[in-house]
Amino acid sequence: MTLILSRRALVTGAGAAATALLTGCDRLAEHESVRKALFTADNFHLWMQRAITDRNALAQEFSPDQMSPVFRANGTFNPNTEDYKALWRNGFADWRLKIDGLVDRPLSLSLAQLHAMPHREQITRHDCVEGWSAIGKWRGVPLAVLLHAARMRTTARYLVFHCADFGGGTDPYYESIDLVDAFHPQTILAYALNDRALPVQNGAPLRLRVERQLGYKQAKYLMRIEAVSDLASIFGGKGGYWEDVAGYQWYAGI
């Protein structure tokens, strides 16, 4: 049986479900300022999708024979800074991922340490905002493993991913996600693509894979993860490089 919903029914039902969800979460919806923030045009996509889909629903995974012959790179192909080139020349042996901000146990992890941690493999489709897609196999550490190790504080609401590249200018590339996506089982920090070490053009030595969002959220060349309570004071305040400079939606769920 096929269930068909009118647009009005979908929006009305999603809004009601979102409100119910929010009132069950510390009764946030009782506060006028919170309601205004949640139901702005920028956030409506987020709350509608979260209201009508299971937060733990998995993105589609594929079989090896469905993988794309070439996994296309986009955005920055190489940060090409002196610091990055020095790390690359040494095989990223001196690279460290810092996890700090609202955590009780800040971490500084080498690539070898990440390789020794529990990992997840998944074959998923990367959907770019430019209209193309590619299917690849990723291997990496579930982000949740690192957040538990860092003992993230209850005041944290977002994670900000600071990168080694720049978004076509002087502004550093960064992205952010909330804790629902951070603890999703398919959200990993990937160090391998198609059973090989992550190539530079695809984000070496480490990139984010948050599989239920569009490609521009999959931050490459990771250097630091910062746990924060809000995004307003981070660079342009919109939660990501493209959100700041081009007005992209902060939540790019698919």
C-alpha positions as CSV (number, residue, x, y, z in Angstrom):
1,M,0.0,0.0,0.0
2,T,1.3,3.4,-0.9
3,L,0.8,6.3,1.5
4,I,0.3,9.6,-0.2
5,L,0.5,12.8,1.8
6,S,-0.4,16.3,0.6
7,R,2.2,19.0,1.0
8,R,-0.1,20.7,3.6
9,A,-0.5,17.5,5.6
10,L,3.2,16.7,5.4
11,V,4.2,20.2,6.6
12,T,1.5,20.4,9.3
13,G,2.2,16.9,10.5
14,A,6.0,17.5,10.6
15,G,5.5,20.8,12.5
16,A,3.4,19.1,15.1
17,A,5.8,16.2,15.4
18,A,8.7,18.6,15.7
19,T,6.9,20.6,18.4
20,A,6.2,17.4,20.3
21,L,9.7,16.4,20.0
22,L,11.0,19.7,21.3
23,T,8.6,19.9,24.2
24,G,9.9,16.5,25.4
25,C,13.5,17.8,25.4
26,D,13.8,20.0,28.5
27,R,10.6,21.8,27.4
28,L,12.7,24.0,25.1
29,A,9.7,24.9,23.1
30,E,8.2,26.9,26.0
31,H,10.8,29.6,25.4
32,E,9.8,32.1,22.7
33,S,13.5,32.8,21.6
34,V,14.1,29.1,21.1
35,R,10.9,28.7,19.1
36,K,11.9,31.5,16.8
37,A,15.3,30.1,16.3
38,L,14.1,26.6,15.5
39,F,11.4,27.5,13.1
40,T,13.2,30.0,10.9
41,A,13.6,29.2,7.2
42,D,17.2,28.1,7.8
43,N,16.2,25.5,10.4
44,F,12.8,24.3,9.1
45,H,14.4,21.7,6.9
46,L,16.2,20.2,9.8
47,W,13.3,20.0,12.1
48,M,10.9,18.7,9.5
49,Q,13.2,15.9,8.5
50,R,14.1,15.0,12.1
51,A,10.4,14.9,13.0
52,I,9.3,12.5,10.2
53,T,12.4,10.2,10.1
54,D,14.1,8.0,12.6
55,R,17.2,9.8,14.0
56,N,19.1,6.5,13.7
57,A,17.9,5.6,10.2
58,L,20.8,4.5,8.1
59,A,21.8,6.0,4.8
60,Q,21.7,3.4,2.0
61,E,24.7,1.2,1.8
62,F,25.8,-0.5,-1.5
63,S,27.6,-3.6,-2.6
64,P,31.2,-3.6,-3.9
65,D,30.1,-4.1,-7.5
66,Q,28.2,-0.8,-7.3
67,M,31.2,1.3,-6.4
68,S,32.1,4.1,-8.8
69,P,35.2,3.4,-11.0
70,V,36.6,6.7,-9.9
71,F,35.6,8.6,-6.8
72,R,35.6,12.2,-8.0
73,A,37.2,14.9,-5.9
74,N,35.7,18.3,-5.5
75,G,36.4,21.6,-3.6
76,T,40.0,21.8,-2.6
77,F,42.3,19.2,-4.2
78,N,45.3,20.1,-2.0
79,P,45.6,22.7,0.8
80,N,49.0,23.4,-0.6
81,T,50.1,25.4,2.5
82,E,53.7,25.0,3.9
83,D,52.4,23.4,7.0
84,Y,50.3,20.8,5.1
85,K,53.1,20.0,2.6
86,A,55.5,19.4,5.6
87,L,52.9,16.9,7.0
88,W,52.4,15.2,3.7
89,R,56.2,14.8,3.0
90,N,56.5,12.9,6.3
91,G,53.6,10.6,5.6
92,F,51.5,12.5,8.1
93,A,53.5,11.0,10.9
94,D,53.6,14.4,12.7
95,W,50.0,15.1,12.1
96,R,47.7,15.2,15.1
97,L,43.9,15.4,15.4
98,K,43.0,17.7,18.3
99,I,39.7,17.3,20.1
100,D,39.0,20.1,22.5
101,G,36.5,22.8,23.6
102,L,33.7,21.6,25.9
103,V,35.4,18.3,26.8
104,D,36.9,17.1,30.1
105,R,39.7,15.2,28.5
106,P,41.2,17.0,25.5
107,L,42.8,14.6,23.0
108,S,45.7,14.8,20.5
109,L,45.7,11.7,18.3
110,S,48.1,10.5,15.7
111,L,47.0,8.7,12.6
112,A,48.5,5.5,13.9
113,Q,46.4,5.8,17.1
114,L,43.3,6.3,15.0
115,H,44.2,3.2,12.9
116,A,44.4,1.2,16.1
117,M,40.9,2.1,17.3
118,P,37.7,0.3,16.5
119,H,36.6,1.1,12.9
120,R,33.7,0.9,10.7
121,E,33.5,0.2,6.9
122,Q,30.6,1.4,4.8
123,I,29.9,1.8,1.0
124,T,27.8,4.8,0.6
125,R,26.9,7.4,-2.0
126,H,28.3,10.9,-1.9
127,D,25.8,13.5,-3.2
128,C,27.2,16.8,-4.2
129,V,25.3,20.0,-4.2
130,E,26.6,20.5,-7.8
131,G,24.4,17.6,-8.9
132,W,26.8,14.7,-9.3
133,S,27.3,11.6,-7.1
134,A,29.7,8.8,-6.5
135,I,29.7,5.6,-4.5
136,G,32.8,4.7,-2.5
137,K,34.0,2.5,0.4
138,W,35.0,4.3,3.5
139,R,36.9,3.1,6.6
140,G,37.3,5.1,9.7
141,V,36.7,5.6,13.4
142,P,33.1,6.2,14.5
143,L,33.0,9.7,15.8
144,A,31.1,8.6,18.9
145,V,34.1,6.6,20.0
146,L,36.2,9.7,20.1
147,L,33.6,11.8,21.8
148,H,33.2,9.3,24.6
149,A,37.0,9.1,25.0
150,A,37.2,12.9,25.2
151,R,34.3,13.0,27.8
152,M,32.3,15.7,26.1
153,R,30.4,17.9,28.5
154,T,26.6,18.1,28.7
155,T,26.8,21.8,27.7
156,A,28.1,20.9,24.2
157,R,25.5,21.1,21.4
158,Y,27.6,21.2,18.3
159,L,30.9,20.0,16.9
160,V,33.0,22.3,14.7
161,F,35.5,20.7,12.3
162,H,38.5,22.9,11.6
163,C,40.4,22.0,8.4
164,A,43.8,22.6,6.9
165,D,42.5,24.1,3.7
166,F,41.0,27.4,2.8
167,G,37.8,27.9,0.9
168,G,39.2,29.7,-2.1
169,G,40.3,32.7,-0.1
170,T,41.8,33.7,3.2
171,D,39.0,32.2,5.3
172,P,39.8,28.7,6.7
173,Y,37.4,25.9,5.7
174,Y,35.3,24.6,8.6
175,E,32.0,22.8,9.1
176,S,29.8,21.8,12.0
177,I,27.1,19.3,12.9
178,D,24.9,18.8,15.9
179,L,25.0,15.9,18.3
180,V,22.3,13.9,16.6
181,D,24.5,13.5,13.6
182,A,27.7,13.3,15.6
183,F,26.5,10.1,17.4
184,H,24.9,8.6,14.3
185,P,26.4,5.1,13.7
186,Q,27.5,6.0,10.1
187,T,29.2,9.2,11.1
188,I,32.9,8.4,10.9
189,L,36.3,10.0,10.6
190,A,37.5,8.3,7.5
191,Y,41.2,7.6,6.8
192,A,40.7,5.2,3.9
193,L,38.8,5.2,0.6
194,N,38.3,2.1,-1.5
195,D,40.7,0.1,0.7
196,R,43.6,2.5,0.2
197,A,44.9,5.4,2.4
198,L,42.8,8.5,1.8
199,P,44.3,10.4,-1.2
200,V,45.2,14.1,-0.8
201,Q,42.5,15.1,-3.3
202,N,39.9,13.4,-1.1
203,G,41.0,14.9,2.2
204,A,44.1,13.1,3.5
205,P,44.8,12.2,6.2
206,L,41.3,12.4,7.7
207,R,37.9,13.6,6.7
208,L,34.4,13.6,8.1
209,R,31.7,11.3,6.7
210,V,28.2,12.3,7.8
211,E,26.3,10.1,5.4
212,R,22.8,11.6,5.6
213,Q,24.0,15.1,4.5
214,L,25.2,16.6,1.2
215,G,28.9,16.6,0.2
216,Y,29.8,20.1,1.4
217,K,29.3,18.9,5.0
218,Q,31.9,16.2,4.6
219,A,34.8,18.3,5.8
220,K,38.3,17.3,4.5
221,Y,41.8,17.7,5.8
222,L,40.7,17.6,9.5
223,M,43.0,19.2,12.1
224,R,40.7,19.9,15.0
225,I,37.3,19.1,16.4
226,E,35.9,21.6,18.8
227,A,32.9,21.0,21.0
228,V,30.8,24.2,21.5
229,S,27.5,25.3,22.9
230,D,26.6,27.6,20.0
231,L,27.9,28.6,16.6
232,A,27.4,32.3,16.6
233,S,31.0,33.2,17.5
234,I,32.6,30.8,15.1
235,F,33.9,32.6,12.1
236,G,30.9,34.0,10.2
237,G,28.4,32.5,12.7
238,K,26.5,30.3,10.2
239,G,28.1,27.0,11.0
240,G,30.2,26.4,8.0
241,Y,32.4,28.0,5.3
242,W,29.8,27.8,2.5
243,E,27.0,28.7,4.9
244,D,29.0,31.9,5.7
245,V,30.1,33.0,2.3
246,A,27.3,31.7,0.0
247,G,24.2,31.2,2.1
248,Y,24.1,27.4,1.9
249,Q,21.8,25.8,4.4
250,W,23.5,24.7,7.6
251,Y,21.5,21.4,7.6
252,A,22.0,19.7,4.3
253,G,20.0,16.5,5.0
254,I,19.2,14.1,2.2
